[in-house]
Structures are given as structure tokens and as C-alpha cells.
Amino acid sequence: MHGRVSHELEVKQPASKVWEIYGTVELGNLVVQKLPNVAEKIEFDGDGGAGTVVTLTFPNGAGTYKEKFVAVDDEKRVKVTEVVEGGYLDLGFTSQRITLEIAEKEGGSCIIKSSVDYEIDDQNASKSSLVTTATLELFAQTVAKHLGESNAEMGSEDARGE
């Protein structure tokens, strides 16, 4: 059985600025810094491009999660990752793929599109209701808030400089 769940969040920031975080390892660094209850540590094996393997360590010894970047398209602002260890795989799913896309909107804003595609054997199909984008939604909200704070800080520095 195949399924997909998705979420969209409009952010009042240019797509290029949001992609500076999503298109690099900066997203992982920001998660550790701003969401220590979600991730205690994130390690990268690679430069952030396709082939990079990310190991996320959950807080309080709750285990690890490992994913591989299978595509990073800077032009289209799309990143695709495949879970290789942990996550829904530990619950009997046969595959889990995450797609993150930053879509430009008029007026200097953008939409963060997050989706989870999964495969699960028919005998475990009832577990498909466990699949959610809640963590990806939290990441998107955290990035939006972080960029808003960064702009506010830049604005106040500019005001002091005048």
C-alpha cells in the first residue's frame, strides 16, 4: 500500500532566503538549536548535496533516525530524502520518502511544501494512520519564526546604524 500526507505553510520571506536553510545542512543545525526537545544532535556525512546521510539523535536516549538526501535541486528548490534507518521503518513500513519544496509566491513570500510518501505491506495497512507531517510542520514554523527574528534583528541593527 502506498500513501502520502502533506502540509503547506506560507512564509512572508522570499523563497531564496528560506531555501538557504532548507537547501543546506542549516535546517538540521537550526532544529538542534531551536528544538532540543526534538533533536539532541544531528550529524552529516556529506556536504549537504545528494548522497549526504543525516543521523538524528533523539533526546533522552530515545534512539536515532537516519536519512539520505537523494535529490537536492537548487533551481527548483526541492530536496528529497529517503529514510534508511528508524522512523516509520521501525514500525513495519517498507519505505519512507520526504519531499521539501520551497515555492515562490508573488509579493516576496513563499510556501514551504512538506510531504511524506510511504509504502507499507497490506497486513500492516492499519499503521498508515500513524503517518503525519507534524514534525515537518514544526520545522517549517521554526524556520519562519527564525527568519522573522533574523529580519527583526537586522532591522534593529539598521535603525541603530542610521
Rosetta blueprint (number, residue, H / E / L):
1 M L
2 H E
3 G E
4 R E
5 V E
6 S E
7 H E
8 E E
9 L E
10 E E
11 V E
12 K L
13 Q L
14 P L
15 A H
16 S H
17 K H
18 V H
19 W H
20 E H
21 I H
22 Y H
23 G L
24 T L
25 V L
26 E H
27 L H
28 G H
29 N H
30 L H
31 V H
32 V H
33 Q H
34 K H
35 L L
36 P L
37 N L
38 V L
39 A L
40 E L
41 K E
42 I E
43 E E
44 F E
45 D E
46 G L
47 D L
48 G L
49 G L
50 A L
51 G L
52 T L
53 V E
54 V E
55 T E
56 L E
57 T E
58 F L
59 P H
60 N H
61 G H
62 A L
63 G L
64 T E
65 Y E
66 K E
67 E E
68 K E
69 F E
70 V E
71 A E
72 V E
73 D E
74 D L
75 E L
76 K L
77 R L
78 V E
79 K E
80 V E
81 T E
82 E E
83 V E
84 V E
85 E E
86 G L
87 G H
88 Y H
89 L H
90 D H
91 L H
92 G L
93 F E
94 T E
95 S E
96 Q E
97 R E
98 I E
99 T E
100 L E
101 E E
102 I E
103 A E
104 E E
105 K L
106 E L
107 G L
108 G L
109 S L
110 C E
111 I E
112 I E
113 K E
114 S E
115 S E
116 V E
117 D E
118 Y E
119 E E
120 I E
121 D L
122 D H
123 Q H
124 N H
125 A H
126 S H
127 K H
128 S H
129 S H
130 L H
131 V L
132 T L
133 T L
134 A H
135 T H
136 L H
137 E H
138 L H
139 F H
140 A H
141 Q H
142 T H
143 V H
144 A H
145 K H
146 H H
147 L H
148 G H
149 E H
150 S H
151 N H
152 A H
153 E H
154 M H
155 G H
156 S H
157 E H
158 D H
159 A H
160 R H
161 G H
162 E L
